[in-house]
Amino acid sequence: MSETRRIAINTGGGDAPGLNAVIRAATLAATRLGWEVTGIRDSFDGLLAPSRFAEGGVCDLTPDAVRGITHLGGTILGTTNKGNPFAYPVRGPDGVVTEVDRGDELVAAFEALGLEALVAIGGDGSLEIAHELCRRGIPVVGVPKTIDNDLDGTVLTFGFDTAVSFAVDCIDRLHSTAQAHERVFVIEVMGRYAGWIALHAGMAATADAILLPEIPYDLASVATKIQEREATGRRFSIIVVAEGALPVGGERTVRDKEVGRLERLGGVGEIVAEELQVMTGKETRSVSLGHLLRGGPPTAFDRLIALRFGTAAVRAIREERFDVMVSLDPPDVRYVALRDAVRRAKLVPLDGDTIATARALGMSLGD
């Protein structure tokens, strides 16, 4: 490392409330040390496809550039979940899309700009890329970002609290209309292969059943729950379904799979609603909250975590601690090896207190 450091920041994968707070915190912490900060647009596309951007693939991040963004959703740098540099989608003359390893090209472009370290903000896929970049010579510090809360090595990721809080508000609103019309409402939430959003939002909003990817469901048990409520005069029910939930012996509901990106889940809520209507005879409606969970301003809790993560990433660079991810280990922020953080997904523990609480409250988990 040279005495005058030049670092870069990028955001990859799906957006999450709190990204701008991390960018601001890291920028301010770095500039107070006399460092220069560069933002890479749209994950790594700013280096791999700079001609896409009229304003250039990179930008200077100064205190003025990041003023007033802590409360904003999204990311001022842009993001993409299609730009894995080690499996970069390239369309050939025949129109066929193939995946090409452009990792070495990315490293060369990074070094050509005189950049000395990277703060990579992302989820499991983005941090796997960050780990490989570190192996290829770019000093990287990772910052965990995902509304799904499925990153191992940290108690919480920013964006999760905002997503849960918004989901609870939506379910509360549907609760009143379900009761007024004596209907069953099935609410589908994001989370991919982990049920953290569904479980926390469903419990906080007093759902009657919660279907998680970790527990393959049998809709007969959910139908029984609805009928039991009907028999006691509770003529409506609220069912929360994680997008990655699947029936016993069945498969997840996948909308599509494109080259260069993960499979896109979604639609299980509609299926569950249709089947429950047939099984119970109750009018059943489905609502997918989808990308609404990603947008909007971060909660105060997520803002604080994001600010702490951004400054911790700069401290790691100053201490020359690379190939690590900043991690929330209450009450402190610590560092864990990137390889350990992305080794496995953090799923809802079936023997944990939260699941035990849901069962004790009489909520059906579909098993």
C-alpha positions in Angstrom: 0.0 0.0 0.0 1.2 3.5 -0.8 1.0 6.2 1.7 -1.7 8.1 -0.2 -4.5 5.5 -0.7 -7.1 5.3 -3.4 -10.0 3.0 -2.6 -13.1 2.0 -4.6 -16.6 1.2 -3.5 -19.2 -0.9 -5.4 -22.6 -2.3 -4.8 -23.6 -5.6 -6.3 -26.7 -7.9 -6.5 -30.2 -6.9 -5.5 -30.6 -3.4 -3.9 -31.4 -3.1 -0.2 -32.3 -0.2 2.1 -29.1 1.1 3.7 -26.7 0.8 0.7 -26.4 4.6 0.5 -25.7 4.9 4.2 -22.7 2.5 3.8 -21.4 4.4 0.8 -21.6 7.7 2.8 -20.0 6.3 5.9 -17.1 4.7 4.0 -16.5 7.8 1.9 -16.5 10.2 4.9 -14.3 7.8 7.0 -11.8 7.5 4.1 -11.6 11.1 3.2 -11.0 12.0 6.8 -7.8 9.9 6.5 -6.8 11.8 3.4 -7.7 9.0 1.0 -9.4 9.3 -2.4 -12.6 7.3 -3.0 -13.9 6.1 -6.4 -17.3 4.6 -7.0 -17.7 1.8 -9.5 -21.1 1.9 -11.3 -23.5 -1.1 -11.6 -21.4 -3.6 -9.6 -18.4 -4.1 -11.9 -19.9 -3.0 -15.1 -18.3 0.4 -14.7 -15.0 -1.3 -15.3 -16.0 -4.1 -17.7 -18.5 -2.1 -19.8 -17.7 1.6 -19.2 -19.1 2.6 -22.6 -22.6 1.9 -21.3 -22.4 5.0 -19.0 -22.6 8.4 -20.5 -21.2 9.9 -17.3 -18.4 7.3 -17.2 -18.1 3.9 -15.5 -16.6 5.4 -12.3 -17.1 8.5 -10.3 -15.4 10.5 -7.5 -17.0 10.0 -4.1 -16.4 13.1 -2.1 -18.2 14.4 1.0 -20.3 16.6 -1.2 -21.2 13.7 -3.5 -22.6 11.7 -0.6 -24.3 14.5 1.3 -27.9 13.8 2.2 -28.1 10.1 1.1 -28.2 8.2 4.4 -32.0 8.1 4.4 -32.4 7.2 0.7 -33.2 3.7 -0.6 -31.5 2.2 -3.6 -27.9 3.0 -4.3 -26.3 6.1 -6.0 -23.8 3.7 -7.7 -26.4 1.4 -9.3 -26.3 -2.3 -9.1 -26.9 -5.5 -11.1 -27.2 -9.2 -10.5 -26.1 -10.1 -14.0 -22.5 -9.0 -13.9 -20.4 -11.8 -12.4 -17.0 -11.1 -13.9 -16.1 -14.8 -13.7 -19.2 -15.8 -15.6 -20.0 -12.7 -17.5 -22.8 -13.0 -20.0 -21.7 -12.2 -23.6 -24.0 -12.3 -26.6 -22.4 -13.8 -29.7 -23.0 -12.9 -33.3 -25.6 -15.7 -33.5 -27.5 -14.2 -30.6 -26.5 -17.0 -28.2 -25.5 -15.8 -24.7 -22.5 -17.5 -23.1 -20.6 -17.0 -19.9 -17.0 -15.7 -20.1 -14.4 -15.3 -17.4 -13.4 -11.6 -17.4 -11.8 -11.7 -14.0 -8.3 -10.9 -15.1 -9.5 -8.1 -17.3 -11.3 -6.6 -14.3 -8.2 -6.8 -12.1 -6.2 -5.0 -14.9 -8.8 -2.3 -15.2 -8.9 -1.8 -11.4 -5.1 -1.5 -11.2 -4.9 0.8 -14.3 -7.0 3.4 -12.3 -4.4 3.3 -9.5 -7.0 1.8 -7.1 -5.5 0.0 -4.1 -8.4 -1.6 -2.2 -12.1 -2.3 -2.7 -15.1 -2.1 -0.4 -17.5 -4.6 -1.9 -21.0 -4.3 -0.6 -23.2 -7.3 -1.4 -24.9 -10.5 -0.6 -23.6 -14.1 -0.8 -23.1 -14.0 -4.6 -21.3 -10.6 -4.6 -19.1 -11.6 -1.7 -18.1 -14.9 -3.4 -17.0 -12.7 -6.3 -15.1 -10.4 -3.8 -13.3 -13.4 -2.3 -12.2 -14.6 -5.7 -11.0 -11.1 -6.6 -8.9 -11.1 -3.5 -7.4 -14.4 -4.6 -6.5 -12.7 -7.9 -4.8 -9.7 -6.3 -7.3 -7.1 -5.4 -7.3 -6.3 -1.7 -11.0 -6.5 -0.7 -13.1 -5.9 2.4 -16.7 -7.1 2.1 -19.8 -5.5 3.6 -22.8 -7.9 4.1 -26.0 -6.7 2.4 -29.2 -8.6 1.9 -32.8 -8.2 2.9 -32.9 -12.0 3.1 -30.6 -12.1 6.2 -29.1 -15.3 4.9 -25.4 -14.5 5.1 -23.5 -16.6 7.5 -21.0 -14.9 9.8 -23.1 -12.0 10.9 -26.0 -11.8 13.2 -27.9 -9.5 10.9 -27.6 -7.8 7.6 -28.8 -4.3 6.9 -32.0 -4.1 4.9 -33.6 -7.0 6.7 -35.2 -4.9 9.4 -36.6 -2.5 6.8 -38.1 -5.3 4.8 -39.6 -7.0 7.8 -41.1 -3.7 9.1 -42.7 -2.9 5.7 -44.0 -6.4 5.4 -45.6 -6.2 8.8 -47.3 -2.9 7.8 -48.7 -4.5 4.7 -49.9 -7.6 6.5 -51.6 -5.4 9.2 -53.5 -3.6 6.4 -54.5 -6.9 4.8 -55.6 -8.2 8.2 -58.4 -5.7 8.4 -59.7 -6.3 4.9 -59.5 -10.1 5.4 -61.6 -9.8 8.5 -64.1 -7.4 6.9 -64.7 -9.8 4.0 -64.1 -13.1 5.8 -61.5 -14.1 3.4 -58.2 -16.0 3.5 -55.2 -13.9 2.4 -51.9 -15.4 1.3 -49.0 -13.0 1.4 -45.8 -14.0 -0.5 -42.6 -12.3 0.6 -39.0 -12.4 -0.6 -36.2 -14.3 1.0 -35.0 -16.8 -1.6 -34.0 -20.1 0.1 -34.2 -18.7 3.7 -37.4 -18.0 5.6 -36.2 -15.1 7.9 -38.5 -12.4 6.4 -41.5 -14.7 6.3 -41.0 -15.9 9.9 -40.3 -12.6 11.5 -42.9 -10.6 9.6 -45.5 -13.4 10.0 -45.0 -13.6 13.7 -45.0 -9.9 14.3 -48.2 -9.5 12.3 -49.8 -12.5 14.1 -50.3 -14.6 11.0 -52.2 -17.9 11.3 -49.7 -19.9 9.2 -46.2 -19.3 8.0 -44.6 -21.4 5.2 -40.8 -21.5 5.1 -38.3 -23.0 2.7 -36.8 -24.8 5.7 -40.0 -26.7 6.4 -41.6 -28.4 3.3 -45.3 -27.8 3.7 -48.4 -30.0 3.6 -51.4 -27.7 2.8 -53.7 -30.1 4.5 -52.4 -28.9 7.8 -52.9 -25.3 6.8 -56.4 -26.1 5.7 -57.1 -27.7 9.0 -55.9 -24.5 10.8 -58.3 -22.4 8.7 -61.2 -24.7 9.4 -60.4 -24.7 13.1 -60.6 -20.9 13.1 -63.8 -21.1 11.2 -65.3 -23.4 13.8 -64.5 -20.9 16.5 -66.0 -17.9 14.7 -62.8 -16.6 13.3 -63.9 -16.5 9.7 -60.7 -15.1 8.1 -57.1 -16.2 8.1 -53.7 -14.8 7.2 -51.0 -17.0 5.6 -47.5 -15.8 5.0 -45.4 -17.7 2.4 -41.7 -17.3 1.7 -41.0 -17.2 -2.1 -38.7 -20.3 -1.7 -41.3 -22.4 0.2 -42.0 -25.8 -1.4 -44.5 -28.6 -0.8 -43.5 -32.0 0.7 -41.9 -34.0 -2.1 -42.2 -31.1 -4.5 -40.0 -28.3 -5.9 -39.7 -24.6 -5.5 -41.7 -22.3 -7.9 -39.3 -20.8 -10.4 -40.4 -18.0 -12.7 -37.3 -18.1 -15.0 -33.6 -18.7 -15.2 -31.3 -16.5 -17.3 -27.7 -17.0 -18.2 -25.5 -15.1 -15.8 -28.0 -14.7 -13.0 -29.7 -16.8 -10.3 -33.0 -18.4 -10.9 -35.9 -16.1 -10.2 -38.3 -17.4 -7.6 -41.9 -16.4 -7.2 -45.5 -17.5 -7.7 -45.8 -19.9 -4.8 -48.3 -17.6 -3.1 -50.8 -17.9 -6.0 -50.5 -21.7 -6.0 -51.0 -21.9 -2.3 -54.1 -19.6 -2.5 -55.7 -21.6 -5.3 -55.2 -24.9 -3.6 -56.4 -23.6 -0.2 -59.6 -22.2 -1.8 -60.4 -25.6 -3.2 -59.6 -27.4 0.1 -61.5 -25.1 2.4 -64.2 -23.5 0.3 -63.1 -20.1 1.5 -62.6 -17.2 -0.8 -58.9 -16.8 -1.0 -56.7 -14.0 -2.4 -53.0 -13.8 -2.9 -50.7 -10.8 -2.7 -47.0 -10.7 -3.5 -45.0 -8.0 -1.8 -42.1 -8.6 -4.1 -39.7 -5.7 -4.7 -41.7 -3.4 -2.5 -39.6 -5.0 0.3 -36.4 -3.7 -1.3 -37.4 -0.1 -1.7 -37.9 2.9 0.4 -35.9 4.5 3.2 -34.1 2.3 5.7 -35.3 2.1 9.3 -33.2 3.8 11.9 -31.8 0.3 12.9 -30.6 -0.4 9.4 -29.2 3.0 9.0 -27.1 2.6 12.1 -25.8 -0.9 11.1 -25.0 0.4 7.6 -23.1 3.4 9.0 -21.1 1.2 11.4 -20.3 -1.3 8.6 -19.1 1.4 6.3 -16.7 2.9 8.8 -15.5 -0.6 9.9 -14.7 -1.4 6.3 -12.3 1.6 6.2 -10.7 0.6 9.5 -10.1 -2.8 8.0 -8.3 -1.3 5.0 -6.3 1.0 7.3 -5.2 -2.1 9.3 -4.5 -4.0 6.0 -7.0 -6.7 6.9 -8.3 -8.0 3.6 -10.3 -10.9 2.3 -12.6 -10.3 5.3 -16.3 -9.3 5.8 -17.4 -6.9 8.5 -19.8 -8.6 10.8 -22.3 -7.6 13.4 -21.5 -9.5 16.6 -23.5 -7.5 19.2 -22.6 -5.2 20.7 -19.6 -4.9 18.3 -18.7 -5.0 14.6 -16.0 -7.6 14.0 -14.3 -9.2 11.0 -14.8 -12.7 9.6 -13.0 -14.4 6.7 -14.9 -14.0 3.5 -14.5 -17.7 2.7 -16.3 -18.5 5.9 -19.0 -15.9 5.4 -20.0 -17.3 2.0 -19.4 -21.0 2.7 -23.0 -21.7 3.4 -26.3 -19.9 3.6 -27.7 -19.0 7.0 -31.1 -20.7 7.3 -33.7 -20.5 10.0 -32.7 -23.0 12.7 -35.6 -25.3 13.2 -34.6 -25.9 16.9 -34.3 -22.2 17.6 -36.4 -20.1 20.0 -38.2 -18.2 17.2 -39.7 -21.4 15.7 -40.5 -22.6 19.2 -42.3 -19.3 19.9 -44.4 -19.6 16.7 -45.4 -23.1 17.6 -46.3 -22.1 21.2 -48.5 -19.3 19.8 -50.4 -21.9 17.8 -49.2 -20.7 14.4 -49.2 -23.4 11.7 -45.8 -24.0 10.0 -47.3 -26.3 7.4 -45.9 -29.5 8.9 
